[in-house]
């Protein structure tokens, strides 16, 4: 049993000292893989090469362009899971998207990985 030191200061106060731990505490490793929505996860799973917005939407069977951009494309871009092939011209008709290393890593860790 470890020795504890009690120092009585007054009628209402007590000071207690504990010995230092002999073994270092376990270090907490921060999570490096981001948590993503089911929509972003679905987008990552269909990305097997560079794809246009239309191609991605077709693979996901989505018809609403606004919904796709707000809930799939924008969050994936903001989390650096995908990148534009022509970043200087985001509205180009030739614009395509590809997975980043971070996106590929996350995709490989998913059980539904294709």
C-alpha positions as CSV (number, residue, x, y, z in Angstrom):
1,X,0.0,0.0,0.0
2,X,1.2,3.5,-0.9
3,X,1.9,6.1,1.7
4,X,-0.2,9.2,1.7
5,X,0.8,12.3,3.5
6,X,-1.9,14.2,5.4
7,X,-1.3,17.7,6.6
8,X,-3.9,19.2,8.9
9,X,-4.1,22.9,8.4
10,X,-7.1,23.9,10.5
11,X,-10.4,22.7,11.6
12,X,-12.0,23.1,8.2
13,X,-9.1,22.3,5.8
14,X,-7.1,19.2,5.1
15,X,-4.2,18.9,2.6
16,X,-3.5,15.5,1.1
17,X,-0.4,14.6,-1.0
18,X,-0.2,11.6,-3.2
19,X,3.0,9.9,-4.4
20,X,3.8,10.3,-8.1
21,X,2.8,7.4,-10.4
22,X,5.6,5.0,-11.1
23,X,4.5,4.2,-14.7
24,X,3.8,6.9,-17.3
25,X,0.1,7.4,-18.1
26,X,-1.1,6.1,-21.5
27,X,-0.8,8.7,-24.2
28,X,-4.0,9.5,-26.2
29,X,-3.5,9.3,-29.9
30,X,-5.6,11.9,-31.7
31,X,-8.0,10.7,-34.4
32,X,-6.5,11.3,-37.8
33,X,-9.3,10.0,-39.9
34,X,-12.2,12.5,-40.0
35,X,-15.8,11.7,-39.3
36,X,-17.8,12.1,-42.4
37,X,-21.5,12.1,-43.2
38,X,-23.1,9.2,-44.9
39,X,-23.4,11.3,-48.0
40,X,-19.7,12.1,-48.2
41,X,-18.9,8.4,-47.5
42,X,-21.1,7.4,-50.4
43,X,-19.3,9.9,-52.7
44,X,-15.9,8.5,-51.7
45,X,-17.0,5.0,-52.4
46,X,-18.0,5.7,-56.0
47,X,-14.8,7.6,-56.7
48,X,-12.6,5.1,-58.6
49,X,-11.0,7.6,-61.0
50,X,-11.3,11.3,-62.0
51,X,-15.0,12.0,-62.4
52,X,-17.1,15.0,-63.4
53,X,-19.9,16.2,-61.2
54,X,-22.5,14.7,-63.6
55,X,-20.7,11.3,-63.5
56,X,-20.6,11.3,-59.7
57,X,-24.3,12.2,-59.5
58,X,-25.1,9.4,-62.0
59,X,-23.1,6.8,-59.9
60,X,-25.0,8.0,-56.8
61,X,-28.3,8.0,-58.6
62,X,-28.9,11.7,-57.6
63,X,-30.8,14.1,-59.8
64,X,-30.9,17.3,-57.6
65,X,-27.8,19.3,-58.5
66,X,-28.2,21.7,-55.5
67,X,-28.6,18.9,-53.0
68,X,-25.6,17.1,-54.4
69,X,-23.4,20.2,-54.2
70,X,-24.4,21.2,-50.7
71,X,-24.4,17.7,-49.0
72,X,-21.9,15.7,-51.0
73,X,-19.4,17.8,-53.0
74,X,-18.9,20.8,-50.8
75,X,-18.3,18.9,-47.5
76,X,-15.9,16.5,-49.3
77,X,-13.9,19.4,-50.8
78,X,-13.9,21.3,-47.4
79,X,-12.5,18.2,-45.6
80,X,-9.8,17.8,-48.3
81,X,-11.1,14.3,-49.3
82,X,-11.4,15.3,-52.9
83,X,-9.9,18.0,-55.1
84,X,-10.8,19.7,-58.3
85,X,-8.7,18.9,-61.4
86,X,-8.9,22.6,-62.5
87,X,-8.9,24.5,-59.2
88,X,-8.5,27.9,-60.9
89,X,-11.8,27.4,-62.8
90,X,-14.3,25.7,-60.5
91,X,-17.2,26.3,-62.9
92,X,-15.4,24.9,-66.0
93,X,-17.4,22.4,-68.0
94,X,-14.2,20.3,-68.1
95,X,-14.0,20.2,-64.2
96,X,-13.5,16.8,-62.7
97,X,-12.8,15.6,-59.1
98,X,-10.4,13.1,-57.7
99,X,-9.6,11.6,-54.3
100,X,-6.8,13.1,-52.3
101,X,-4.5,10.8,-50.3
102,X,-6.7,11.6,-47.2
103,X,-9.8,10.5,-49.2
104,X,-8.1,7.3,-50.4
105,X,-7.0,6.4,-46.9
106,X,-10.5,6.9,-45.6
107,X,-12.1,5.0,-48.5
108,X,-9.7,2.0,-47.8
109,X,-10.8,1.9,-44.2
110,X,-14.4,1.6,-45.0
111,X,-15.9,-2.0,-45.0
112,X,-17.9,-1.2,-48.2
113,X,-14.7,-0.3,-50.0
114,X,-14.9,-1.0,-53.8
